[in-house]
Amino acid sequence: MLRPTLLLGALLLPSVVRAEAPGNVIQNGGFERLAAPQENLWDGVNSDGVLAGFRRSLEVLTERASAGALAMPMAVQWADFNGDGKPDLLVVDPVGYFRVYFNSGTKEQPKFTHNEIIPIYLSRTDRGDNFWGRDDPPDRRAPRVAAADWGRSGKIDLVVGNMVGEVYFIPNAGTPQQPVYRQPDPLARGLMPTSRDGRLWGNLLAPAAADWNRDGRLDLLLGEGTYSANAIHLLENQSVTGTPQFAADKRWSLAYGDGREHLIPTVADLNGDGHPDLIVSDRSGQVGVYFSPAAPWKPGGEVPFASYLTFGNSPKPGGQIAPCAADFNGDGLIDLLLGRDNGRVSVALNKGTATEPKFESPTDLAGEDVLGKGVRPPADWNVDDGRQDGNAFITVSVVTAQEDPKAEPPEGAACLKISYSNLAQQVFPFPAAGIPGTRRTVEMFREVTVNANSRYEFSFKTKGGGAGECSYTIAWKVDHSKGPVKVERGERGSVTKTSDSVRDEQLDRNKFSPGGGWTTVSKTFSTKLSKPGLDAVKTFNLRILLLVNIRQDGAVYLDDFQLVEKK
């Protein structure tokens, strides 16, 4: 089904509000009332000047063995993405956008402005659509990422794990200075061996890269999210070339969660003995340490849990976190970058020593909010802008003539504008058609009550440029029971319910083309119910759906929606 926008109370625009047209059953058809404002986070910085991405909760199995919503943390990596010798920040939000903040400072004093979004989207694609509902594919959101130079070429490749237990290798097909990451097509390609007997053996897989067995090749560590059966798994790299290869019989349980869930690993030598250690967060918000034994690791060897880290005087930084071990300030000590479930990224600096780390309380990383003004969604409308399906940079917001001289609302003080945020990207040029294979459609949905067996005129005004296919659909589905529901009980407690009902439905789709000036789109139709047995139905719900497609440089304006009964 369409995902409704959360409407948290309507706000009035500061100008004079025009009353609804007499008899118009579409409330706020002129977009004069606003829902709660939203941050425009396409630049990766919120209005507080803090690095931030989209937040998302997913249904997971809780400690009580029941499904519940849990806020997912941002995934964080520290690597040089433009070959200038300074590490940059890669952040993947739980909706699925890969954001790179380039370091415009120094190794000792990193500085960030805004993000560039890598044009890949692995979270949800190939969705089956129909008007009344959707057949969704497996939920691939909450991606976790490991960024490393798998081929020793100076190029940073990506390994991505997801909610359903898949793992992807996304190589850098460009250069160290101009990386290119291509969208897998279809998503089924590029899967790494995370299945057993045709079934995925884990979920919420969180990758990390490290040469664990000391053979000169990067191996893959995977934190697992399976309820009450968590472990950190090690897949030994079998490849002698740049592309890693893993075999199902070369997977080892490296460390056990022992009840700790949603394990997210990172690797660093924390005690200065020359051996890599595991630093692992769990769903409780704690970060544990597994110290490697002094002896070289052998296949099947377990790394034991040692203790939890503290941050300042607290054992928990707050909420779920995803850690990344890195020397953030170039002092030779391992610091911890922390992706947070509040959408922000923090750093906990190490003020201890190379053998006895001591982490400070996390500090949010700052940036520059170059997009400034937030998004103002309209009240009473359900708007799905497509960001959950990869429609990057899309913005659906109410505007006035003072804010946008091109708007020129034909009625009232405001209209609705659908466009893409203009954010210059130097390293990752964004394709004009958006991320390949993702949805580019904005959907606006209304449901109103109408009288049966009457005539109505539906109309709205539109203008714009760069529009693709746009359409509106008027539809209803009326079910009327002519008698009571019959309940029949069968063997072993089975129950069958039947009823004598009549259904009448309509689905009328019409195209429209926004032009350079405001034009009116209208449709007169009948709500006559044609099926016998529906005489008792006096009113029913009618659904209106708008689909708007535009180019990256386009914009479509909408205003003055009316649905009026014709006497």
C-alpha positions as CSV (number, residue, x, y, z in Angstrom):
1,M,0.0,0.0,0.0
2,L,1.0,3.6,-0.3
3,R,3.0,4.8,2.6
4,P,1.3,7.9,4.1
5,T,3.3,10.9,5.2
6,L,3.0,11.5,8.9
7,L,0.8,14.5,9.4
8,L,1.6,16.1,12.8
9,G,-0.8,19.0,12.9
10,A,-1.5,21.6,10.3
11,L,0.2,25.0,10.2
12,L,-1.2,28.1,8.4
13,L,0.9,30.1,6.0
14,P,1.6,33.6,7.1
15,S,-0.5,35.1,4.3
16,V,-4.2,35.3,3.9
17,V,-5.7,31.9,3.4
18,R,-8.3,31.5,0.7
19,A,-11.4,29.5,1.7
20,E,-12.1,26.2,0.1
21,A,-14.3,26.4,-3.0
22,P,-18.0,25.8,-2.2
23,G,-18.8,22.1,-2.3
24,N,-15.2,21.1,-2.7
25,V,-14.7,17.7,-0.9
26,I,-10.9,17.9,-1.2
27,Q,-9.7,19.7,1.9
28,N,-6.5,21.8,1.5
29,G,-6.7,21.5,-2.2
30,G,-4.8,24.8,-2.5
31,F,-2.0,23.7,-0.2
32,E,-2.5,26.6,2.2
33,R,-2.1,24.5,5.4
34,L,1.1,22.7,6.2
35,A,2.0,19.6,8.1
36,A,5.1,19.5,10.4
37,P,8.2,20.8,8.5
38,Q,10.9,18.3,7.7
39,E,14.7,18.7,7.3
40,N,16.1,18.7,3.8
41,L,18.9,16.2,4.4
42,W,20.0,15.6,0.8
43,D,23.2,17.6,1.6
44,G,23.8,15.3,4.6
45,V,23.7,18.2,7.2
46,N,20.8,19.2,9.4
47,S,19.8,22.7,10.5
48,D,22.0,22.4,13.6
49,G,25.0,22.1,11.3
50,V,25.6,18.5,12.2
51,L,26.3,15.6,9.8
52,A,23.0,13.7,9.5
53,G,21.1,11.3,7.2
54,F,17.6,9.8,7.0
55,R,16.5,7.8,10.0
56,R,14.7,4.5,9.7
57,S,13.3,1.8,12.1
58,L,12.9,-1.8,10.9
59,E,10.8,-4.6,12.3
60,V,13.1,-7.1,14.1
61,L,12.7,-9.8,16.6
62,T,13.0,-8.4,20.1
63,E,14.3,-10.1,23.3
64,R,10.7,-11.2,24.0
65,A,10.7,-13.1,20.7
66,S,8.1,-10.8,19.2
67,A,8.4,-8.4,16.2
68,G,9.0,-4.7,17.1
69,A,10.4,-1.6,15.5
70,L,14.0,-0.8,16.2
71,A,15.9,2.3,15.1
72,M,18.8,1.4,12.9
73,P,22.2,3.2,13.1
74,M,24.2,4.9,10.3
75,A,27.0,2.8,8.9
76,V,30.4,4.6,8.9
77,Q,33.8,4.1,7.2
78,W,37.0,6.2,7.0
79,A,38.9,6.0,3.7
80,D,40.4,8.2,1.0
81,F,37.8,8.4,-1.8
82,N,39.4,11.1,-4.0
83,G,43.1,10.1,-3.8
84,D,44.3,13.3,-2.1
85,G,46.0,11.5,0.7
86,K,43.4,12.5,3.3
87,P,40.8,10.0,4.6
88,D,37.2,10.9,3.9
89,L,34.0,9.9,5.7
90,L,31.6,7.4,4.1
91,V,28.2,7.2,5.8
92,V,25.3,4.9,4.7
93,D,22.0,5.8,6.3
94,P,19.4,3.0,7.0
95,V,17.2,4.1,4.2
96,G,20.1,3.2,1.9
97,Y,21.9,6.3,0.6
98,F,25.7,6.2,0.4
99,R,27.0,9.6,1.4
100,V,30.7,10.7,1.1
101,Y,31.9,13.7,3.1
102,F,35.2,14.8,1.6
103,N,37.8,16.0,4.0
104,S,38.6,19.6,3.2
105,G,40.8,20.0,6.3
106,T,44.0,18.0,7.2
107,K,44.8,14.6,8.5
108,E,45.2,16.1,12.0
109,Q,42.1,18.4,11.7
110,P,39.5,16.9,9.4
111,K,36.8,19.3,8.1
112,F,33.6,18.5,6.3
113,T,31.1,20.7,4.4
114,H,28.3,18.6,2.8
115,N,28.0,15.1,1.3
116,E,28.1,13.8,-2.2
117,I,25.7,10.9,-2.8
118,I,27.1,7.8,-4.6
119,P,24.6,6.9,-7.4
120,I,23.9,3.4,-6.1
121,Y,20.9,2.1,-4.2
122,L,20.8,-1.4,-2.9
123,S,17.8,-1.2,-0.5
124,R,14.6,-1.8,-2.5
125,T,14.2,-2.3,-6.2
126,D,12.1,-4.4,-8.7
127,R,8.9,-3.7,-6.7
128,G,5.7,-5.0,-8.2
129,D,3.1,-2.2,-8.4
130,N,-0.7,-2.2,-8.6
131,F,-3.2,0.5,-7.6
132,W,-4.6,-1.2,-4.5
133,G,-1.4,-2.6,-3.1
134,R,2.2,-3.7,-3.7
135,D,4.2,-6.9,-3.8
136,D,7.4,-5.8,-2.1
137,P,10.7,-7.7,-2.6
138,P,12.8,-8.7,0.4
139,D,13.6,-5.7,2.6
140,R,17.2,-4.8,1.8
141,R,17.3,-1.6,3.9
142,A,19.7,-0.9,6.8
143,P,22.8,-1.6,4.6
144,R,26.1,-1.9,6.5
145,V,29.4,-1.3,4.6
146,A,33.1,-2.0,4.6
147,A,35.3,0.2,2.5
148,A,38.8,-1.2,1.6
149,D,41.4,-1.5,-1.1
150,W,40.8,-5.2,-2.0
151,G,43.1,-5.1,-5.0
152,R,46.0,-3.1,-3.6
153,S,45.5,-0.7,-6.4
154,G,44.8,2.4,-4.4
155,K,41.1,2.2,-5.3
156,I,38.5,1.8,-2.5
157,D,36.0,-1.0,-3.1
158,L,32.8,-1.5,-1.1
159,V,31.4,-4.6,0.5
160,V,27.7,-4.2,1.6
161,G,25.6,-6.4,3.9
162,N,21.9,-6.0,4.5
163,M,18.8,-6.8,6.5
164,V,17.9,-10.1,4.8
165,G,21.4,-11.5,4.9
166,E,22.8,-10.7,1.5
167,V,26.3,-9.4,0.8
168,Y,27.4,-7.5,-2.3
169,F,30.9,-6.6,-3.6
170,I,30.8,-3.2,-5.4
171,P,34.2,-2.6,-7.0
172,N,35.6,0.8,-7.9
173,A,35.4,0.7,-11.7
174,G,37.1,4.1,-11.9
175,T,40.4,5.5,-10.5
176,P,41.6,6.4,-7.0
177,Q,40.9,10.1,-7.8
178,Q,37.6,9.5,-9.6
179,P,35.9,6.4,-8.2
180,V,33.0,4.9,-10.0
181,Y,30.5,2.5,-8.3
182,R,27.9,1.0,-10.5
183,Q,24.4,-0.2,-9.5
184,P,24.2,-4.0,-9.8
185,D,21.7,-5.0,-12.4
186,P,19.8,-7.0,-11.3
187,L,20.5,-6.9,-7.6
188,A,20.8,-10.7,-7.6
189,R,24.2,-10.3,-9.3
190,G,27.2,-9.7,-7.1
191,L,26.0,-11.8,-4.2
192,M,28.6,-13.4,-2.1
193,P,28.2,-16.8,-0.5
194,T,26.0,-16.2,2.5
195,S,23.6,-19.1,1.8
196,R,23.6,-22.7,2.9
197,D,21.5,-25.3,1.0
198,G,20.0,-22.4,-0.9
199,R,18.9,-20.5,2.2
200,L,20.5,-17.4,3.7
201,W,22.1,-18.3,7.0
202,G,22.0,-14.9,8.7
203,N,20.4,-11.4,8.7
204,L,21.5,-7.8,9.4
205,L,24.9,-8.8,8.1
206,A,27.6,-6.2,9.0
207,P,30.9,-6.5,7.1
208,A,34.4,-5.5,8.1
209,A,37.7,-6.0,6.1
210,A,40.9,-7.2,7.7
211,D,43.8,-9.6,6.8
212,W,42.9,-11.8,9.7
213,N,45.0,-14.9,8.8
214,R,48.1,-12.8,7.8
215,D,48.4,-14.2,4.3
216,G,48.6,-10.7,2.7
217,R,44.9,-10.8,1.5
218,L,42.0,-9.0,3.0
219,D,39.5,-11.3,4.6
220,L,35.8,-10.6,5.3
221,L,34.3,-10.5,8.7
222,L,30.6,-10.5,9.1
223,G,28.6,-9.6,12.2
224,E,25.3,-11.3,12.4
225,G,21.8,-10.2,13.6
226,T,20.0,-13.5,14.0
227,Y,18.0,-13.6,17.2
228,S,19.9,-15.4,20.1
229,A,22.4,-17.0,17.7
230,N,24.8,-14.2,17.0
231,A,28.4,-14.6,16.0
232,I,31.2,-12.8,14.1
233,H,32.0,-14.9,11.1
234,L,35.2,-15.0,9.1
235,L,35.3,-15.8,5.4
236,E,38.9,-16.3,4.2
237,N,39.7,-14.6,0.9
238,Q,40.7,-17.3,-1.7
239,S,41.6,-14.9,-4.5
240,V,45.1,-13.9,-5.6
241,T,43.7,-11.1,-7.8
242,G,41.9,-7.9,-6.9
243,T,38.4,-9.4,-6.8
244,P,37.9,-11.2,-3.5
245,Q,36.5,-14.8,-3.6
246,F,35.0,-16.7,-0.7
247,A,34.1,-20.3,-0.4
248,A,31.3,-21.7,1.8
249,D,33.6,-24.2,3.4
250,K,36.0,-21.4,4.4
251,R,33.7,-19.7,6.9
252,W,34.5,-19.8,10.6
253,S,32.8,-18.6,13.7
254,L,35.4,-16.3,14.9
255,A,33.7,-14.8,18.0
256,Y,30.4,-15.5,19.7
257,G,27.8,-13.0,20.9
258,D,26.7,-15.2,23.9
259,G,23.3,-13.4,23.9
260,R,24.5,-10.1,22.5
261,E,22.5,-9.3,19.4
262,H,22.9,-7.3,16.1
263,L,26.7,-7.5,16.2
264,I,28.6,-4.8,14.1
265,P,32.3,-5.4,14.0
266,T,35.4,-3.2,13.3
267,V,39.0,-4.3,13.6
268,A,42.0,-2.6,15.2
269,D,45.0,-3.4,17.4
270,L,43.7,-1.9,20.6
271,N,46.3,-3.2,23.1
272,G,49.4,-2.6,20.9
273,D,50.5,-6.3,20.7
274,G,50.6,-6.4,16.9
275,H,47.5,-8.6,16.6
276,P,44.2,-7.4,15.2
277,D,41.4,-7.2,17.8
278,L,37.6,-7.1,17.4
279,I,35.6,-4.1,18.5
280,V,31.9,-5.0,18.3
281,S,28.7,-3.1,19.1
282,D,25.4,-4.7,19.9
283,R,21.8,-3.7,20.0
284,S,22.0,-2.7,23.7
285,G,24.3,0.2,22.6
286,Q,27.4,-1.2,24.2
287,V,30.7,-1.7,22.5
288,G,32.7,-4.9,23.4
289,V,36.3,-5.8,22.8
290,Y,37.6,-9.3,21.8
291,F,41.4,-9.4,22.2
292,S,43.2,-11.8,19.8
293,P,45.4,-14.4,21.4
294,A,49.2,-13.8,21.1
295,A,49.6,-17.0,19.0
296,P,48.8,-16.7,15.3
297,W,45.1,-17.5,14.5
298,K,44.3,-20.9,13.1
299,P,41.1,-21.9,11.3
300,G,38.5,-22.7,13.9
301,G,40.2,-20.6,16.6
302,E,37.9,-18.5,18.7
303,V,38.6,-14.9,19.9
304,P,37.2,-14.5,23.4
305,F,35.1,-11.6,24.7
306,A,37.2,-9.4,27.1
307,S,35.2,-6.4,28.3
308,Y,33.1,-3.4,27.3
309,L,34.5,0.0,26.4
310,T,33.5,3.1,28.2
311,F,33.1,6.6,26.7
312,G,33.9,9.3,29.2
313,N,32.2,7.9,32.3
314,S,29.4,6.1,30.4
315,P,29.3,2.5,29.2
316,K,26.8,3.4,26.5
317,P,27.1,6.3,24.0
318,G,23.3,6.2,23.6
319,G,21.0,4.2,21.3
320,Q,22.2,1.7,18.7
321,I,25.6,2.5,17.2
322,A,27.8,1.2,14.4
323,P,31.5,1.7,15.2
324,C,34.5,2.2,12.8
325,A,38.0,2.1,14.2
326,A,40.2,4.9,12.7
327,D,42.9,7.4,13.6
328,F,40.6,10.3,13.1
329,N,43.0,13.1,14.2
330,G,46.3,11.7,13.0
331,D,47.9,11.3,16.4
332,G,48.7,7.6,15.9
333,L,46.0,6.4,18.3
334,I,42.8,4.5,17.4
335,D,39.7,6.6,17.7
336,L,36.1,5.4,17.2
337,L,33.7,6.9,14.6
338,L,30.1,6.1,15.7
339,G,27.1,5.9,13.4
340,R,24.1,6.7,15.5
341,D,20.4,5.6,15.4
342,N,19.4,9.3,15.7
343,G,20.8,9.8,12.1
344,R,24.0,11.5,13.3
345,V,27.7,10.6,13.2
346,S,30.0,11.1,16.2
347,V,33.6,10.6,17.1
348,A,35.0,9.3,20.4
349,L,38.7,10.5,20.5
350,N,41.2,8.2,22.2
351,K,43.1,10.2,24.9
352,G,44.9,7.1,26.3
353,T,47.8,5.3,24.8
354,A,48.5,2.7,22.1
355,T,48.4,-0.1,24.7
356,E,45.7,1.4,27.0
357,P,43.0,3.3,25.1
358,K,40.7,5.8,26.8
359,F,37.8,7.1,24.8
360,E,36.2,10.4,25.4
361,S,32.4,11.0,25.3
362,P,31.3,11.1,21.6
363,T,31.1,14.5,19.8
364,D,28.8,15.0,16.8
365,L,30.7,15.9,13.6
366,A,29.9,19.3,12.1
367,G,29.2,20.3,8.4
368,E,27.7,23.1,6.4
369,D,23.9,23.1,5.7
370,V,24.2,24.3,2.1
371,L,20.6,23.5,1.2
372,G,19.3,25.6,4.1
373,K,15.5,25.8,4.2
374,G,13.7,22.6,5.0
375,V,10.8,20.9,3.3
376,R,7.2,21.9,4.1
377,P,4.8,19.1,3.3
378,P,1.1,19.9,2.9
379,A,-1.5,19.0,5.5
380,D,-4.2,16.4,4.7
381,W,-2.2,14.9,1.8
382,N,-0.4,11.6,1.7
383,V,2.8,12.1,-0.2
384,D,5.3,9.3,-1.2
385,D,8.2,11.1,-2.8
386,G,10.0,7.8,-3.7
387,R,13.1,8.3,-1.4
388,Q,12.4,4.8,0.0
389,D,12.9,3.4,-3.5
390,G,16.0,5.4,-4.5
391,N,14.5,8.6,-5.8
392,A,17.6,10.6,-4.6
393,F,17.4,14.4,-4.2
394,I,13.6,14.6,-4.6
395,T,11.9,17.5,-2.8
396,V,8.1,17.9,-2.5
397,S,7.3,21.1,-0.7
398,V,4.8,23.9,-0.4
399,V,6.2,27.2,-1.8
400,T,5.0,30.8,-2.0
401,A,5.6,33.4,-4.7
402,Q,8.0,35.3,-2.4
403,E,10.1,32.1,-1.9
404,D,9.9,31.0,-5.5
405,P,9.2,33.8,-8.1
406,K,8.5,31.1,-10.7
407,A,5.6,29.6,-8.7
408,E,3.0,32.3,-9.3
409,P,0.2,30.4,-7.4
410,P,-3.0,30.8,-9.4
411,E,-5.1,30.8,-6.2
412,G,-4.2,31.6,-2.6
413,A,-0.7,32.3,-1.4
414,A,0.9,28.9,-2.0
415,C,1.2,25.9,-4.3
416,L,3.0,22.6,-4.3
417,K,6.4,22.2,-6.0
418,I,8.0,18.9,-7.0
419,S,11.7,19.2,-7.9
420,Y,15.1,17.9,-7.2
421,S,17.5,19.6,-4.8
422,N,20.4,21.2,-6.7
423,L,23.6,19.9,-5.1
424,A,26.8,20.1,-7.1
425,Q,28.8,16.8,-7.1
426,Q,32.4,16.9,-8.3
427,V,33.6,13.4,-7.6
428,F,30.3,11.5,-8.1
429,P,28.4,13.2,-11.0
430,F,24.8,12.3,-10.7
431,P,23.1,10.8,-13.8
432,A,20.3,12.9,-15.2
433,A,18.0,9.9,-15.1
434,G,18.8,9.2,-11.5
435,I,20.1,6.0,-10.0
436,P,19.6,3.2,-12.6
437,G,16.7,0.9,-11.9
438,T,15.2,3.0,-9.1
439,R,11.8,4.6,-9.0
440,R,11.5,8.2,-10.2
441,T,7.8,8.7,-9.4
442,V,6.3,11.0,-6.8
443,E,2.9,9.7,-5.7
444,M,0.2,11.8,-4.1
445,F,-2.8,10.1,-2.6
446,R,-6.2,11.3,-1.4
447,E,-9.3,9.4,-0.3
448,V,-12.6,11.3,0.0
449,T,-16.2,10.3,0.6
450,V,-18.7,10.9,-2.3
451,N,-22.3,10.3,-2.9
452,A,-23.3,7.3,-4.9
453,N,-25.1,7.6,-8.2
454,S,-24.1,11.2,-8.8
455,R,-21.9,13.3,-11.1
456,Y,-18.7,15.0,-10.0
457,E,-16.1,17.3,-11.6
458,F,-12.5,16.7,-10.6
459,S,-10.0,19.5,-11.5
460,F,-6.6,20.9,-10.6
461,K,-4.0,23.3,-12.0
462,T,-0.5,22.5,-13.1
463,K,2.6,23.9,-14.8
464,G,6.2,23.0,-15.1
465,G,9.1,21.9,-17.3
466,G,11.1,18.7,-17.7
467,A,8.2,16.5,-16.9
468,G,8.0,12.9,-17.9
469,E,4.8,10.8,-17.8
470,C,2.3,12.2,-15.4
471,S,-1.1,10.8,-14.6
472,Y,-4.0,11.0,-12.2
473,T,-6.3,8.0,-11.4
474,I,-9.8,8.1,-10.0
475,A,-10.8,4.8,-8.5
476,W,-13.2,3.1,-6.1
477,K,-13.9,-0.4,-4.8
478,V,-17.3,-0.9,-3.1
479,D,-18.1,-4.1,-1.3
480,H,-21.7,-4.5,0.1
481,S,-22.9,-7.5,2.0
482,K,-26.5,-8.5,1.3
483,G,-26.7,-10.7,4.4
484,P,-25.0,-11.8,7.6
485,V,-21.6,-13.5,7.5
486,K,-22.0,-17.3,7.8
487,V,-19.6,-19.1,10.0
488,E,-19.0,-22.8,9.6
489,R,-16.8,-24.8,11.9
490,G,-14.9,-27.8,10.5
491,E,-12.7,-30.5,11.9
492,R,-10.0,-29.7,14.4
493,G,-11.3,-26.2,15.1
494,S,-11.1,-24.9,11.6
495,V,-13.4,-21.9,10.7
496,T,-14.8,-20.9,7.3
497,K,-16.5,-17.5,6.8
498,T,-18.7,-16.8,3.8
499,S,-21.0,-13.9,2.9
500,D,-23.2,-13.0,0.0
501,S,-21.7,-9.7,-1.1
502,V,-21.6,-7.6,-4.2
503,R,-18.6,-5.6,-5.5
504,D,-18.4,-2.7,-7.9
505,E,-15.1,-1.0,-8.8
506,Q,-13.7,1.5,-11.2
507,L,-10.1,2.4,-12.2
508,D,-9.9,5.4,-14.5
509,R,-6.3,6.5,-15.3
510,N,-5.7,9.7,-17.3
511,K,-2.4,11.4,-18.4
512,F,-1.6,15.1,-18.2
513,S,1.3,17.2,-19.4
514,P,2.4,20.2,-17.4
515,G,3.4,23.1,-19.7
516,G,5.1,26.5,-19.4
517,G,2.1,28.2,-17.9
518,W,-0.7,27.3,-15.5
519,T,-3.3,25.1,-17.2
520,T,-6.4,23.4,-15.8
521,V,-6.8,19.6,-15.9
522,S,-10.4,18.4,-15.4
523,K,-12.5,15.3,-15.6
524,T,-16.3,14.9,-15.2
525,F,-17.4,11.4,-14.1
526,S,-20.3,9.5,-12.7
527,T,-20.3,7.6,-9.4
528,K,-23.2,5.4,-10.5
529,L,-22.9,1.9,-9.1
530,S,-23.8,-0.5,-11.9
531,K,-24.0,-3.8,-10.1
532,P,-27.4,-5.0,-8.9
533,G,-27.8,-5.2,-5.1
534,L,-26.0,-1.9,-4.4
535,D,-29.1,0.3,-4.0
536,A,-28.6,0.5,-0.2
537,V,-25.1,2.1,-0.7
538,K,-25.5,5.9,-0.4
539,T,-21.9,7.0,0.0
540,F,-18.5,5.4,-0.5
541,N,-14.8,6.3,-0.4
542,L,-13.2,7.4,-3.7
543,R,-9.4,7.3,-4.2
544,I,-7.4,9.9,-6.2
545,L,-3.8,9.1,-7.0
546,L,-1.3,11.4,-8.8
547,L,1.9,10.1,-10.4
548,V,4.5,12.7,-11.4
549,N,7.8,12.0,-13.1
550,I,10.4,14.8,-13.8
551,R,14.0,15.1,-15.0
552,Q,16.7,16.0,-12.6
553,D,16.6,19.6,-13.8
554,G,12.8,19.8,-14.0
555,A,10.0,21.1,-11.8
556,V,6.3,20.6,-11.6
557,Y,3.9,22.8,-9.8
558,L,0.4,21.8,-8.6
559,D,-2.5,23.8,-7.1
560,D,-6.2,24.3,-6.7
561,F,-7.4,20.7,-6.4
562,Q,-11.2,20.4,-6.5
563,L,-13.8,17.7,-6.5
564,V,-17.3,19.2,-6.7
565,E,-20.7,17.4,-7.1
566,K,-22.6,18.6,-10.1
567,K,-26.3,19.2,-9.4
